[in-house]
Amino acid sequence: MRVLGDRDARWRDRVRQDPVLVTPLLLTVLLAVLSSLTPHDLPFTRLLPTAPALAAALWTVVPTLVLGVVCLVGVVVYAALSSDHTILFTAAAIGAVTVTAAYASHLRLQREAALTGVRAVADTTQKVLLRPIPGRVGPLETGSLYLAATPHARVGGDFYALADTRHGIRVIIGDVRGKGLPALAVAAAVLGSFREAAYEAADLAQLATRLETTLLRDDAASLAQGDPAELFATAALVEIPRDGSHAAFLTCGHPPPLVGRRDGVELLATDDPAPPLNLGGLLTATSTPRRFAFRPGEQLLLYTDGVTETRDATGAFFPLAAWARDHLAAPPRQVLAGLHRALLKHSGNNLNDDIAAIAIVRTT
């Protein structure tokens, strides 16, 4: 009895979450009522095979079979009471549809189980690749946002990471050229290099060089299974000392960060940006990190171009700077939740690029 009670409780919970689950039952009741209340020349019973067919898309095998048997018995009883044996053809149709529906339900459940396994692997991959950024690191309060462009995907070509080092708290956010598994392989290579080099590199320029070297290696190219000349990623690097009121950043072909201050929002543009990772050796270019004021109460917003290149129905880009002026005073997690809602609203729920963002507030 306890097992039955647990099953009933789980069924009620599922119905509350998804009321569509009761539609096969409601359809059966509706057709039964119509058959009993309407004239005999309106054979609503012939529509009863649709009930188990619909159940196959929503229910498991046993409930689908039970519903089909109920419909079959009901039609047989109706034929006996009305002495209309032509209805037995409908009974045969219900039997055939019920067997087919049960098999279809079995196939659906197998595919759902396989999809669940794939999603579990994707979730694990995301946790390994994009490790959660702690909400509190020294004098900083942080939050992160990640949205993959590929439908139902958990990971994509955007990446971020944070390392608490003796040089200060270092953060990276970046965007790999392209999408899919090749982009994911490049992101994994960059993040693996960052998590090692962030603790050793003397400054951000040296750290960028280490990341550049990683992508120049042949093994990174083979991971991505692409042309090494097309293997590049943009990135923004930030170093925030535990003490003091200044920080430093270096952009490698990446959109510059925003800082929310008491008197407005500052775009941390630089006249000497580094080229994207894997193009520095080709262009033989160097860059110097830029220092900027980052005082208690101020908030830093790092983002990928999926944010600024989100378009509305008219083709207009998302006005990030204008949005940030009104929202960067909130805590990081609230800022990113609001940014997510704003991007969905601006795009009409049609985000077609990977999106990543990190918000950081210096509290002391």
N, C-alpha and C positions, 0 to 999 in steps of 0.2 A: 504493500500500500504506500509505503514511504517513497519507493521508486516511482510509482505512478504519480504521486503528489509532486515530486521533483520535476518530472517531465511536464506535468501540467503547468507548473510555475515557470519553467523555461519557455514553454509555448506561449504563455501569456506575455512574458517579457518580450519575446520576439515579435508578437503581434503588435504590442505597444510601439516598438521601434519601427516596424514595417507593416502597417495595416493592409498592404496589398496582399499579404499572405492569406487572408481570409476570402479573397475574391473567388477561388474555385468553389468554396462551400456556399457562398452567397449566390453564385450563378446556378448551382444545383437546386437550391431552395427556390429561386425565382422561377426556373423552368418547371419545377414540380408544381408550384402554385398556379402558374399559367395553364399547365396541362389539365389541371383539375377544374379550373374555373372557366375555361373557354370551350366553345363548341368542338365536337369531335373532328370536324373538317379543318381545324387549325392545329396540326400535329406538332405542338411544341416539343413533344418527347423526342422528335428526330434531332433536336439540337443538343440533347444530353451528352453525346460523345465529346462535345467541346469542353465539358467540365474536367474530365481526367486529362485531356490534352493540355488545358491551362495549368492543371496541377503539376504536370511534368516540369514546367518551367520554374515552379516555386517550391515544391515539396520534395521530400525524399521518396524513395521507391515504395515503402510500405504504405504510407498514407495515400499515395497516388493509386495503388492497387485497391485499397479499402474504399476510396471514393468511387472508383470504377465499379467495384462489386455492388456497392449500395445503389448506384444508378442502374446497374443491370438487374438486380433483384426488384427494384421499384418498377421498371418497365415490364418485367415478367408478371408481376402482381397486377399491374394495370391492364395488361393484355388479358389475363384470366378474368378479371372483374368486368371488363368491357366486351369480352368475347370477340375482340378484334385481333386476330392472329397475325395480321399484316405488321403489327407493331413488333413482332418477334424479329423482323429484319433489323429494326432499330436496336434490339437487344444484341444481335450478332455484331452490329457495327460498334456498339459500346464495348463489347468484349475485345474486339480486334484493336480498337483505339486504346483501350486500357493496357493491354499487353505492350503495345508500341510505346505508349506514354511511360510505362514503368522502365522500359529499356532506355528511353531518352533521358529519363531522370537519372538513371544509373550513369550514363555517359556524362551528363552535366556535372554530377557530383565528382566524377573522376577528374574532369577538367578543372573544376574549382579547387580540388585538392592539389593538383599540379600547380595552379596559379598561386595558391597559398604558399607552396614551397618556394616558388620563384620569388615571391614578395619577401619571404623570410630571408632568403639569400641576399636580396637587394637591401633589406634593412640592416643585415649584418655588415654588408659592404659599406653602407653609409656610415655605420658606427665606427668601422675601422678606418675608413678614409677621412671622413669628416667627424673627428672626435668632438664630442660636445665641449663647448667653451664654458668654463666655470662661470657662474654668475658673479663671483667675487674673486678678484686677484689683487692682493695687496691693497693699494689705495684706489683701485678701479672697480666699478660696477659695470658689468658687460651683458650683452644680449646678442643673439645671432639669428639670422633668417636664411633659409635655403628653400628654393622652389625650383624643381627640375622642369624643363620645358616639355620633354617627352611625356605623352600621356601615360599615367600610372607608374612612371619611373620614380625611383627614390634618389638617384644620383645622376649627375650630369657633368658638364665641363667646368663649372664654377667651383671654386675651392676657397677654404680659409683655414687658418690655424693660429694658435696663440702659444707662446713659450715664455715662461717666467725664468729669465736668465740672470747671471751676475751683471750683465750689461744693462739690464732693464727689462721691461715687459715688451716683448717683440710680437708683432702681429703681421700676418700676411693675408691678403685677399686677392684673388686673381681669376682669370677667365682664359680657358684654353680655346684655341681656334677650333671651330667645328663642334660636333656633338657625337653622342654615342660612345661605344667602347673605346675607339682611339682617343677621344678627348679624355675619357676616364683614366686611361693608362697614363697619359701625360700628366694629368692632375695628381695621380698617385706618385709619380716620379718626383714632381716638384715638392709635394708635401713631405715625402720621405726625406728629401734633401734638406728642406727647411727645418724639420724637427731635429736634425743632427747639427746642421751648420749654425742654427740660431744661437746655440750655446757656445760656439767656438769663434765665430767671426767677430772681429774687433769693432766693426761698424756696419752700417747698412749697405754701403758700397761693396764691401768685401762679401757680405751675405748675398747680395745680388749676383756677384761674380760666381759664387759657389753654386747658386741655382742655375746660372747660365751654363756652367760646366756640366751639370747633370744632364741638361737637355742636349748638349753637344755630343754626348756619348752615344755610341752605336746601340747599346742595349736599350736606351730610352726610345730610340727610333723603332727598334724591332718590337718593343712593347706596343707601340701605337700602330704598327703595321702600315706605316705611311711613308711618304717622301720626307726625308730629314729636313729638306729645305722648307717644308710646310709645317714643321713642328715648332710652333711658338706659342707663348702664352703671355698675356699682359698680367701685371701684378703691381700691387701697392704694398710697400713695407713701412711699418711704423715702429718706432722705438720710444717707449715712455719710461723714463727713469722713475724709480720709486719716490725719490725726493726731488724737490725743485718745481718750477712752474713752466718748464719748457719740455718739448718733445721734438722728435725728428721724423721725417718721412722721406721716402724715395719712391717715385712712380716709374715703372718700366712699361711705358706705353699704356698706362691704365688711367681711368678717370680719377681726378684728384679728390681727396677727402673733403668733407665739410666739417666745420667746427661751429657749433651753436654757442654763442656768447650772449652776455646780458644785453648787449646793444645790437644784436642781429646775428646773421650767419655769414661766415667767411669761407670762401672757396680757396683751398690751399693750392693754388696753381703755382707752377714753377716755370722759369724760363729755360731750365736745363733738364728736361725729363730724359730718363734713360730709355733706350729702345726696348721693345718687348724681349722677353727672355728667348734666347736662341738666335736673336738677330744682332746682338751686341758684337759678337766676333766678326760677323759679316760687315757690320757698319763701322767697326773699330771705334766705337764711341764710349765715352766714360761720363759719369754723372756724379754730382756731389749731393749728399742728403741735405735737405733744408730743415732748419730749426724753426719751430713756431711756438707761440705761447699757448700753454694748455694748463689753465688754472683750475682750482677746485670749483665745482659746480658747472663747468663747461663740458660739452658733450661732443665727441668725435663720431662722425658717421662715415664708415667705409662701405663701398657698394661696387657692384659690377655694372657693366653697361646695359645689362638687361633691365635695370631700373630706369635709367635715363632715356633708353630707347623704346620704352613701352609707349605705344601709340593709341590714340582714341580713334573713333570712327572717321574723323576728318583727316587723320594722319598726323595730328599734333603730338609732339613728344610730351612725356610726363614732366611737369614743372617741378623738379625735385627741390631746387633752391627755394622757390616760393612756398612749397609745402613745408620744408624744414623750418622756415622762419616761424611758423605757427605751432610746430609740434616737437622741436628738439628740447623743450624744457621738461618733458615728461621722462620718467625712468626708462632705461634702455628697452626693456621688454615691451612696454606700452608703445614706445616709439616704433618698434619694428612691427608690432601687431597693427598699429595704425597705418604704417607704410604698406603693409600687405593689403589691407582693406582699400586704401587709396589706389593702389595699382590695379586691383580687380575692378574697381569702379571706373577708373580711367579707360581701361582696355575693354570694358564690357565683358569681363570674365574670360578674356581671350589672351592670356599671357603666352607668347610664342617664343620666349627665350629663357634660358636658365637665369635665375636671379639669386644673388647672395648679398647679404648686408650684415655689418657688425656695428653696433652702437656701444660706445664706451664713455662713461662718465668718470671724471676724477672727483672723488668724494673728499679727499684730504690733501 
